[in-house]
Amino acid sequence: MKYLSTRGDAARPRFCDILLEGLAPDGGLYLPERYPRIDDAALTRWRGLSYAELAFEILSLYIDDIPPADLREIVSRTYTAEVFGTPDIVPLTRLDGDRGGLYLEALSNGPTLAFKDMAMQLLGNLFEYELGRRGETLNILGATSGDTGSAAEYAMRGKRGIRVFMLSPHGRMSPFQQAQMFSLQDANIHNLAVEGVFDDCQDIVKAVSADLAFKRDKRIGTVNSINWARLLAQVVYYFAGWLQATTSNEQRVSFTVPSGNFGNVCAGHVARMMGLPIERLVVATNENDVLDEFFRTGRYRVRGSAETHETSSPSMDISKASNFERFVFDLLGRDAQRTKQLFGDDVPRGGFTLDAAEHARVREFGFVSGRSSHADRVETIRTIAQASGVVVDPHTADGLQVAAGLRGPEPMIVLETALPAKFSATIVEALGREPSRPAGLQDIENRPKRFTVMPVSVDAVKQYIAQNTR
Ligand SMILES: *Cc1c(COP(=O)(O)O)cnc(C)c1O
């Protein structure tokens, strides 16, 4: 399989060439040259597979520059009951039997209790493998306000040839999220608590990465959500969800996906393009409704920071959706010129509007959308707990709220993107009690913490990196 850029770059790299990269050289995003089609026989064969075996089948359609035996070993080491809490890895829970049934697909039983572990754990093992093969090392630099940073750290901890430098806004993460990251004692993990807000952290990362000499010399890389390997890893659980909810290959299901940067639901789009019988892909947003506005109107309007709300489903608080260009490229019949016109120079003038014919095609791709508010989340958490005894986190509640209004006759699978333990304030507001915690995390806030406080200074961060990469 070869890969292309959504903006038309002539190069056609293979999987391992883009594994450690972010954007394509022309600023576009990588996609496979074509989507392999899955036939009926394959779907039938896959019904009996474990999650790791299923992941191997799907990944090997896109990865032909890692020997199959090695890939199989990496995947089976990644998707284990020890790491993901259950042998099913992504078990379905049935919430009601109306119409085709409403299901939750649990993606958040990994080490950091959010779905980002599903992809990041694989990425850690792939990075270690590929760097080892090349005899290289990598220093991952990132900024986080919560889920991404901790997922990256838990995936990279103790890995040979890899260090992580993770910037977070000092004192602004929830105590649980902070404890998750700062309690890691691994020598290759560096937590930098920046005396500023999340945007300051992100600006520092951008400035350090823009210093190309420093970047090359210190071998700086990233693990952000536009990485193709992360997206590919997520394709697997759409197949796993469909396999659990159906008994025959004719049955279609719909998925609802709590969305921010469009990485998660874009993987659903890829699964659908491969021929997985998905009826609808429901994009659920919170008050930051860039994506809902687009799917309803065809207008993609990037928000400024004044218009970006801090909500109780914080991992969906985005001003623009960094993976969105991938879908638009497919929507426009893979017209790289038109994609470049729309997205070039970082979405000029803050956005674009598709013409009516272009916008009408979102339905052919199965997409619909909806948004929810803080009051909706609280209400949904309460209703679901009363009706089924299941406590969901605020992001998953956004999904359930939006799904409720868009159910058809087919089964609806809502992706559970985090566990409620991570967002106790909203759970207390909704239910009047603390969410339960998985075993072993009871005392996490009391563990010794390992972090360095940094001023809002590009030079200070560079100096820290230089001192700690010798
Ligand atoms: C990252 C995240 C999301 C949003 O996923 P995208 O891939 O950015 O659309 C939703 N919920 C939780 C809990 C997350 O961590």
Ligand as a Chemical Component Dictionary entry (heavy atoms), coordinates in Angstrom:
data_LIG
# 
_chem_comp.id                   LIG 
_chem_comp.type                 NON-POLYMER 
_chem_comp.pdbx_formal_charge   0 
_chem_comp.three_letter_code    LIG 
# 
loop_
_chem_comp_atom.comp_id 
_chem_comp_atom.atom_id 
_chem_comp_atom.alt_atom_id 
_chem_comp_atom.type_symbol 
_chem_comp_atom.charge 
_chem_comp_atom.model_Cartn_x 
_chem_comp_atom.model_Cartn_y 
_chem_comp_atom.model_Cartn_z 
_chem_comp_atom.pdbx_ordinal 
LIG C1 C1 C 0 -9.994  12.910 22.210 1  
LIG C2 C2 C 0 -11.346 12.639 22.782 2  
LIG C3 C3 C 0 -12.522 12.843 22.037 3  
LIG C4 C4 C 0 -12.517 13.422 20.649 4  
LIG O1 O1 O 0 -11.968 12.532 19.697 5  
LIG P1 P1 P 0 -11.481 13.062 18.268 6  
LIG O2 O2 O 0 -10.766 11.931 17.662 7  
LIG O3 O3 O 0 -10.586 14.244 18.536 8  
LIG O4 O4 O 0 -12.709 13.451 17.511 9  
LIG C5 C5 C 0 -13.741 12.517 22.625 10 
LIG N1 N1 N 0 -13.798 12.048 23.899 11 
LIG C6 C6 C 0 -12.692 11.842 24.647 12 
LIG C7 C7 C 0 -12.836 11.337 26.020 13 
LIG C8 C8 C 0 -11.424 12.121 24.111 14 
LIG O5 O5 O 0 -10.328 11.918 24.856 15 
# 
loop_
_chem_comp_bond.comp_id 
_chem_comp_bond.atom_id_1 
_chem_comp_bond.atom_id_2 
_chem_comp_bond.value_order 
_chem_comp_bond.pdbx_ordinal 
LIG C1 C2 SING 1  
LIG C2 C3 SING 2  
LIG C2 C8 DOUB 3  
LIG C3 C4 SING 4  
LIG C3 C5 DOUB 5  
LIG C4 O1 SING 6  
LIG O1 P1 SING 7  
LIG P1 O2 DOUB 8  
LIG P1 O3 SING 9  
LIG P1 O4 SING 10 
LIG C5 N1 SING 11 
LIG N1 C6 DOUB 12 
LIG C6 C7 SING 13 
LIG C6 C8 SING 14 
LIG C8 O5 SING 15 
# 
